[in-house]
Amino acid sequence: MLTSSETLCLLGGYGDVGLRLARLLHQQSTLTIVLAGRDGERAEAAARTVGPRCRGMALDVRASEARGQLAGMALCVNLTEATPPGLAADLIAAGTHFIDSAATPAYVAELRQTIGAVPLPRASGVLETGLAPGLTNLLARDICAARPETRHIDILIEMGMGTHHGIAATEWTLQALDQTYPMKSGGQWQDIRTGAMSRHFATETGRVHAIGFAFSDQASIARDHDLDGARTFLAVDPRWMTRAMGWLSIPPLNGVLSRRSGPLARAMQRLPAMGGTGTRLILESRDSRGEVIATHSLTGGAQADMTATVIARTARQVLHQDAAPGPGLHPLNAVLDAASVRDLPFDFSGIAL
């Protein structure tokens, strides 16, 4: 357990992932936890469900007074892409650590550029912390270390719809159907539309159809390991829904879904849950000849639980005096290693031919 009387703030903290994360941190540390969001009453009500060391705070991350409200926090965990990158840079310059869980490539790139430009950082910033990006990046590092001949990695993210995902996550998914994203293939960077690619992955439960999706991990994995290419694909259970998402990613339907993502996400919360409840990651490594040389996989529970678990471990590491990274910008790979995640409640399979 991390023993500390410091205060940690979750920006967008009363959402699905935020509440799961708050409960984990309340159990695993002595930190004071603040759930921050625009609706102060909702934040206070959510905090009361977490425990005595949790409180709510009304906060508009886009307002000028946000910097003053967050002054003195030991760590801010950003769970909303509404947070201006300039605010993240100001926090790090002032001595507040910053962890971000975003998956949108453009937002992650802007955070990286803005935080990286802080001339004299007094705290650390850790980006792409969660499931994908996050765990996928850690698995990619394992593969590249064990198989240095790796030149290309394909990633499968398969999520069950047997439990409802949070409104914010559902809205993000609908908006991503109308996005293009940077991807490296054959040594060349290109912008590709969500759903324009598809492929099948072999799994222990049969072949899984998946579509190319706008997760930021494929760009950072290709960049960090100097690969010829990396691609991320999404599949959902029930599997017919994956094909439906592929159809819905075609213009003009994707634009309609994106513009109506808020009402649609709220409506989907009222529909019956269907499919499995678990999450599976598979990484497939290929050499310069295009031959599969290794696979790495991981299975766990609900996507939100896995995301919260990784962020909680990262937060504890950042605040741990003996293991904390130095000031400045860090990838998750620099904060968590294979040993530090092997005891998490996930089922790993070793790298295999």
Phi, psi and omega per residue, in radians:
M1 nan 2.401 3.054
L2 -1.411 2.036 -3.133
T3 -1.714 1.985 -3.092
S4 -2.805 2.554 3.074
S5 -1.753 0.204 -3.110
E6 -1.289 2.961 -3.107
T7 -1.988 2.337 3.122
L8 -2.049 2.374 -3.121
C9 -2.016 2.307 3.068
L10 -1.803 1.946 3.132
L11 -1.420 2.074 -2.957
G12 1.369 0.607 -2.929
G13 -1.377 -0.184 -3.129
Y14 -1.729 0.258 3.001
G15 -1.418 -3.049 -3.056
D16 -1.051 -0.974 -3.137
V17 -1.140 -0.713 -3.105
G18 -1.027 -0.771 3.139
L19 -1.185 -0.683 3.098
R20 -1.124 -0.725 3.125
L21 -1.141 -0.768 3.136
A22 -1.022 -0.741 -3.135
R23 -1.150 -0.699 3.093
L24 -1.081 -0.847 -3.109
L25 -1.148 -0.597 3.100
H26 -1.140 -0.628 3.122
Q27 -1.323 -0.591 -2.944
Q28 -1.741 -0.016 -3.074
S29 -2.633 3.062 3.031
T30 -1.900 0.319 3.124
L31 -1.109 2.617 2.867
T32 -1.500 2.295 -3.026
I33 -2.016 2.280 3.122
V34 -1.997 2.183 3.023
L35 -1.660 2.011 -3.045
A36 -1.980 2.378 3.087
G37 -2.939 2.998 -3.068
R38 -1.155 -0.512 -3.123
D39 -1.670 1.705 -3.089
G40 -1.097 -0.674 3.141
E41 -1.141 -0.714 3.106
R42 -1.143 -0.677 3.122
A43 -1.104 -0.762 3.125
E44 -1.115 -0.755 3.141
A45 -1.099 -0.728 3.122
A46 -1.140 -0.691 -3.122
A47 -1.081 -0.623 -3.133
R48 -1.140 -0.397 3.109
T49 -1.431 -0.196 -3.087
V50 -1.560 -0.895 -3.118
G51 2.750 3.083 -3.015
P52 -1.179 -0.380 -3.134
R53 -1.667 0.337 -3.140
C54 -2.128 2.379 3.100
R55 -2.420 2.803 3.122
G56 -1.759 2.759 3.117
M57 -2.590 2.294 3.031
A58 -1.324 2.191 -3.084
L59 -2.629 2.231 2.988
D60 -1.846 1.899 -3.042
V61 -1.121 -0.316 -3.133
R62 -1.557 -0.158 -3.103
A63 -1.432 2.646 -3.104
S64 -1.131 -0.501 -3.107
E65 -1.351 -0.109 -3.122
A66 -1.034 -0.665 -3.135
R67 -1.054 -0.750 3.122
G68 -1.165 -0.662 -3.139
Q69 -1.151 -0.514 -3.093
L70 -1.662 -0.038 -3.135
A71 -1.052 2.361 3.105
G72 1.559 -0.136 3.064
M73 -1.166 2.448 3.082
A74 -1.265 -0.634 -3.060
L75 -2.668 2.411 2.959
C76 -2.011 2.235 3.039
V77 -1.823 2.103 -3.063
N78 -1.652 2.065 -3.130
L79 -2.028 0.258 -3.137
T80 -2.428 2.360 3.125
E81 -1.449 0.146 3.008
A82 -1.373 -0.294 -3.100
T83 -1.186 2.133 3.134
P84 -1.143 2.363 3.079
P85 -0.972 -0.537 3.100
G86 -1.087 -0.599 3.083
L87 -1.152 -0.730 3.098
A88 -1.049 -0.761 3.137
A89 -1.113 -0.713 3.136
D90 -1.123 -0.686 3.124
L91 -1.093 -0.811 -3.127
I92 -1.132 -0.671 3.100
A93 -1.135 -0.532 -3.096
A94 -1.551 -0.137 3.093
G95 1.865 0.203 3.076
T96 -1.765 2.139 3.084
H97 -1.118 2.685 -3.070
F98 -2.425 2.209 3.065
I99 -2.106 2.336 -3.126
D100 -2.166 2.508 -3.092
S101 -2.000 0.181 -3.022
A102 -1.129 2.657 3.110
A103 -2.096 -0.106 -3.122
T104 -1.316 2.106 -3.031
P105 -0.953 -0.776 -3.084
A106 -1.149 -0.709 -3.140
Y107 -1.182 -0.751 3.118
V108 -1.084 -0.722 3.133
A109 -1.107 -0.692 3.137
E110 -1.192 -0.701 3.062
L111 -1.044 -0.809 -3.112
R112 -1.052 -0.766 -3.120
Q113 -1.175 -0.779 -3.061
T114 -1.227 -0.794 3.131
I115 -1.186 -0.685 3.141
G116 -1.106 -0.346 -3.126
A117 -1.543 -0.056 3.112
V118 -1.121 2.106 -3.002
P119 -1.221 -0.696 -3.104
L120 -2.327 1.287 -3.110
P121 -1.147 2.463 3.105
R122 -1.879 -0.049 -3.141
A123 -2.543 3.037 -3.095
S124 -1.714 2.662 3.015
G125 -2.197 2.245 -3.119
V126 -2.143 2.118 -3.090
L127 -1.860 2.902 3.055
E128 0.942 1.035 -3.067
T129 -2.014 1.934 3.129
G130 2.876 -2.362 -3.126
L131 -1.556 -1.098 3.111
A132 -2.545 1.773 0.138
P133 -1.357 2.848 3.123
G134 2.354 -1.658 3.118
L135 -1.045 -0.652 3.121
T136 -1.087 -0.656 3.103
N137 -1.150 -0.685 3.118
L138 -1.155 -0.717 3.107
L139 -1.149 -0.660 3.107
A140 -1.110 -0.689 3.106
R141 -1.089 -0.723 3.109
D142 -1.049 -0.787 -3.127
I143 -1.102 -0.800 -3.088
C144 -1.173 -0.551 3.094
A145 -1.246 -0.708 -3.116
A146 -1.385 -0.524 -3.106
R147 -2.224 1.354 -3.075
P148 -1.111 -0.238 3.086
E149 -1.377 -0.012 3.100
T150 -1.042 2.251 3.092
R151 -2.092 -0.272 -3.108
H152 -2.624 2.466 3.102
I153 -2.277 2.264 2.952
D154 -1.853 2.455 -3.050
I155 -2.151 2.299 2.992
L156 -1.908 2.266 2.970
I157 -2.042 1.986 3.127
E158 -2.030 2.140 -3.078
M159 -2.160 2.357 3.082
G160 -1.419 2.574 3.101
M161 -1.840 0.363 3.126
G162 -1.258 -0.278 2.952
T163 -2.206 2.551 -3.122
H164 -1.213 2.329 2.982
H165 -1.382 2.779 -3.122
G166 -1.080 2.787 -3.125
I167 -1.053 -0.749 -3.112
A168 -1.100 -0.740 3.140
A169 -1.166 -0.697 3.120
T170 -1.147 -0.731 3.119
E171 -1.108 -0.731 3.112
W172 -1.042 -0.745 -3.122
T173 -1.103 -0.753 3.122
L174 -1.122 -0.695 3.117
Q175 -1.188 -0.622 -3.122
A176 -1.146 -0.402 3.094
L177 -1.117 -0.292 -3.118
D178 -1.947 0.501 -3.088
Q179 -2.077 2.693 2.835
T180 -1.874 2.756 -3.054
Y181 -2.593 2.693 3.140
P182 -1.362 2.359 3.134
M183 -2.517 2.451 3.114
K184 -1.801 2.244 3.135
S185 -2.538 2.301 -3.124
G186 1.077 0.484 3.135
G187 1.441 0.017 -3.094
Q188 -2.085 2.389 3.059
W189 -1.434 2.458 3.108
Q190 -2.590 2.755 3.026
D191 -1.731 2.286 -3.071
I192 -2.300 2.606 -3.119
R193 -1.465 2.423 3.022
T194 -0.923 2.308 3.120
G195 1.507 -0.105 -3.110
A196 -1.258 -0.438 3.093
M197 -1.925 2.683 2.983
S198 -2.655 2.758 3.051
R199 -2.855 2.962 3.086
H200 -1.880 2.511 3.036
F201 -2.013 2.409 3.047
A202 -1.438 2.216 3.106
T203 -2.302 3.002 -3.139
E204 -1.209 -0.229 3.109
T205 -1.886 0.235 3.105
G206 1.975 3.137 -3.127
R207 -1.280 2.361 -3.117
V208 -2.020 2.156 3.075
H209 -1.486 2.338 -3.097
A210 -2.453 2.701 3.134
I211 -2.021 2.583 3.066
G212 -1.075 2.356 -3.002
F213 -2.399 2.731 -2.974
A214 -1.466 1.061 3.006
F215 -1.651 2.494 -3.068
S216 -1.309 -0.264 -3.040
D217 -1.102 -0.564 -3.099
Q218 -1.120 -0.573 3.094
A219 -1.277 -0.790 -3.098
S220 -1.226 -0.600 3.107
I221 -1.151 -0.788 3.116
A222 -1.095 -0.728 -3.119
R223 -1.223 -0.840 -3.022
D224 -1.175 -0.510 -3.094
H225 -1.919 0.161 3.103
D226 0.892 0.848 -3.131
L227 -1.505 2.834 3.017
D228 -1.296 -0.414 3.141
G229 -3.031 2.752 3.023
A230 -2.679 2.400 -3.108
R231 -2.382 2.433 3.112
T232 -2.007 2.301 -3.114
F233 -2.125 2.561 3.136
L234 -2.043 2.371 2.984
A235 -2.297 2.599 3.081
V236 -2.204 2.722 3.104
D237 -2.021 2.081 0.311
P238 -1.299 2.577 -2.938
R239 -1.246 -0.379 3.082
W240 -1.130 -0.432 -3.132
M241 -1.183 -0.498 3.105
T242 -1.109 -0.777 3.114
R243 -1.140 -0.628 3.096
A244 -1.112 -0.699 3.110
M245 -1.124 -0.640 3.077
G246 -1.063 -0.748 3.107
W247 -1.153 -0.696 -3.094
L248 -1.263 -0.232 3.115
S249 -1.461 -0.056 -3.110
I250 -1.514 2.313 3.071
P251 -1.056 2.537 0.036
P252 -1.615 0.052 -3.089
L253 -1.050 -0.670 -3.098
N254 -1.091 -0.652 3.114
G255 -1.159 -0.691 3.111
V256 -1.098 -0.796 3.138
L257 -1.099 -0.711 -3.132
S258 -1.119 -0.779 -3.106
R259 -1.181 -0.485 -3.119
R260 -1.848 0.376 -2.994
S261 -1.083 -0.644 -3.128
G262 -1.109 -1.021 3.113
P263 -1.050 -0.663 3.136
L264 -1.137 -0.727 3.133
A265 -1.084 -0.724 3.126
R266 -1.182 -0.653 3.123
A267 -1.158 -0.653 -3.115
M268 -1.152 -0.434 3.095
Q269 -1.148 -0.391 -3.104
R270 -1.596 -0.129 3.112
L271 -1.404 2.728 3.093
P272 -1.105 2.458 3.033
A273 -1.227 2.613 -3.118
M274 -2.609 2.707 3.134
G275 1.538 -2.969 -3.134
G276 -1.341 3.128 -3.120
T277 -2.050 -0.110 -3.051
G278 -1.638 3.113 -3.140
T279 -2.316 2.445 3.136
R280 -2.307 2.395 3.008
L281 -2.069 2.368 3.035
I282 -2.322 2.279 3.035
L283 -2.036 2.316 -3.095
E284 -2.110 2.155 -3.086
S285 -1.809 2.401 3.090
R286 -2.191 2.618 3.111
D287 -1.597 -2.994 -3.057
S288 -1.155 -0.320 3.098
R289 -1.559 -0.055 -3.135
G290 1.499 0.176 -3.121
E291 -1.571 2.435 3.101
V292 -1.197 2.175 -3.117
I293 -2.025 -0.261 -3.137
A294 -2.869 2.683 2.997
T295 -2.335 2.667 3.105
H296 -2.462 2.356 -3.114
S297 -2.467 2.825 -3.100
L298 -2.660 2.413 3.053
T299 -2.239 2.647 3.136
G300 -2.787 -2.844 -3.102
G301 -1.503 -2.522 -3.107
A302 -1.085 2.559 -3.112
Q303 -0.961 -0.758 -3.101
A304 -1.133 -0.660 3.098
D305 -1.139 -0.746 3.141
M306 -1.143 -0.734 3.104
T307 -1.063 -0.835 -3.138
A308 -1.079 -0.667 -3.130
T309 -1.109 -0.760 3.133
V310 -1.176 -0.735 3.132
I311 -1.127 -0.709 3.128
A312 -1.065 -0.762 3.117
R313 -1.121 -0.699 3.121
T314 -1.126 -0.750 3.139
A315 -1.079 -0.771 3.136
R316 -1.101 -0.659 3.130
Q317 -1.184 -0.749 -3.121
V318 -1.103 -0.622 -3.088
L319 -1.578 -0.066 -3.134
H320 -1.440 2.067 -3.017
Q321 -1.020 -0.664 -3.047
D322 -1.440 -0.327 -3.046
A323 -2.104 0.020 -3.048
A324 -1.197 2.500 3.030
P325 -1.233 2.792 3.130
G326 -1.303 3.068 3.117
P327 -1.052 2.629 3.100
G328 1.926 -3.066 -3.036
L329 -1.502 2.366 -3.123
H330 -2.390 2.461 2.932
P331 -1.333 2.808 3.121
L332 -0.995 -0.581 3.141
N333 -1.002 -0.479 -3.112
A334 -1.466 -0.192 -3.084
V335 -1.862 -0.730 3.114
L336 -2.009 2.388 3.034
D337 -1.998 -3.132 -3.078
A338 -1.022 -0.706 -3.106
A339 -1.134 -0.584 -3.056
S340 -1.348 -0.208 3.111
V341 -1.984 -0.110 -3.115
R342 -1.169 -0.398 3.141
D343 -1.646 0.103 3.051
L344 -1.282 2.780 -3.037
P345 -1.365 0.980 3.103
F346 -2.175 2.738 3.075
D347 -1.795 1.987 3.132
F348 -1.685 2.574 2.895
S349 -1.976 2.495 -3.120
G350 -1.195 2.870 3.030
I351 -1.143 2.295 -3.034
A352 -2.408 2.703 3.035
L353 -1.244 nan nan
